[in-house]
Structures are given as structure tokens and as C-alpha cells.
Amino acid sequence: MVHRVMQRVDVVLDQRLREAIATVVQEQTRSVLPRLREEIESVVRHAVYEAVADELASGAPVAPKG
């Protein structure tokens, strides 16, 4: 009987812990998302700036539009 009770407890704990962890992960993700977006925007902006600066410094001709 003790073994069966422990098995049931194990199943219930597993499910409830999964739900609790999922909730915490979602909350943390939501709180980090604005800062993460800012960082990604900054990294992309800086990468584009450097690429344009390198291209201009190389003296390569600019292709005409059209």
C-alpha cells in the first residue's frame, strides 16, 4: 500500500511541479522580453553601422538604385 501511495504522490508532484515551473518560466520570459528586444535592436543597429562604415572605408563604388 505504501508503495502505491508513493507512486500516486510521485505522479501528482510531477504534474504540479511541471505546471509551477512552466508558470515561472513564462513570467520570467515576459519580464525579460522588453530588455531583450532593446539589446537585439542595439546589436543589429551596431552591426549595420559597422558594415556600412567598413564598406564606405573600403572605397567600393556605391551601386545606383534601380
DOGUDO-702930 format. One record per residue (C-alpha): residue number from 1; x, y, z. Coordinates in Angstrom, 2 decimals, decimal comma. Layout:
PT  NUM  X  Y  Z
...
end
This chain:
PT  1  0,00  0,00  0,00
PT  2  2,77  2,46  0,87
PT  3  4,37  1,81  -2,50
PT  4  1,13  2,60  -4,36
PT  5  0,60  5,78  -2,34
PT  6  4,14  6,90  -3,13
PT  7  3,56  6,23  -6,83
PT  8  0,43  8,37  -6,76
PT  9  2,25  11,13  -4,90
PT  10  5,03  10,96  -7,47
PT  11  2,59  11,38  -10,36
PT  12  0,80  14,30  -8,71
PT  13  4,05  16,02  -7,73
PT  14  5,46  15,59  -11,21
PT  15  2,44  17,22  -12,82
PT  16  2,16  20,07  -10,33
PT  17  5,86  20,84  -10,42
PT  18  5,80  20,92  -14,23
PT  19  2,90  23,39  -14,11
PT  20  4,58  25,55  -11,48
PT  21  7,86  25,63  -13,37
PT  22  6,09  26,46  -16,64
PT  23  4,30  29,36  -14,96
PT  24  7,51  30,77  -13,51
PT  25  9,33  30,43  -16,83
PT  26  6,51  32,27  -18,64
PT  27  6,52  35,07  -16,07
PT  28  10,29  35,46  -16,26
PT  29  10,23  35,43  -20,05
PT  30  7,61  38,19  -20,10
PT  31  9,64  40,32  -17,72
PT  32  12,86  39,88  -19,72
PT  33  11,34  40,38  -23,18
PT  34  11,42  44,22  -23,34
PT  35  15,08  44,34  -22,30
PT  36  15,93  41,53  -24,70
PT  37  14,29  43,43  -27,57
PT  38  16,31  46,54  -26,70
PT  39  19,53  44,55  -26,71
PT  40  18,75  42,87  -30,03
PT  41  17,88  46,23  -31,59
PT  42  21,15  47,70  -30,33
PT  43  23,22  44,78  -31,62
PT  44  21,58  44,89  -35,06
PT  45  21,95  48,67  -35,30
PT  46  25,62  48,47  -34,35
PT  47  26,28  45,62  -36,82
PT  48  24,68  47,60  -39,66
PT  49  26,61  50,73  -38,68
PT  50  29,91  48,84  -38,70
PT  51  29,14  47,12  -42,02
PT  52  28,26  50,43  -43,70
PT  53  31,33  52,14  -42,22
PT  54  33,60  49,30  -43,38
PT  55  32,07  49,39  -46,86
PT  56  32,49  53,16  -47,13
PT  57  36,06  52,94  -45,84
PT  58  36,95  50,32  -48,45
PT  59  36,21  52,80  -51,21
PT  60  33,96  50,39  -53,07
PT  61  31,63  52,18  -55,50
PT  62  28,04  52,53  -54,42
PT  63  25,65  50,71  -56,75
PT  64  22,98  53,00  -58,26
PT  65  19,35  52,40  -57,38
PT  66  17,09  50,83  -59,90
end
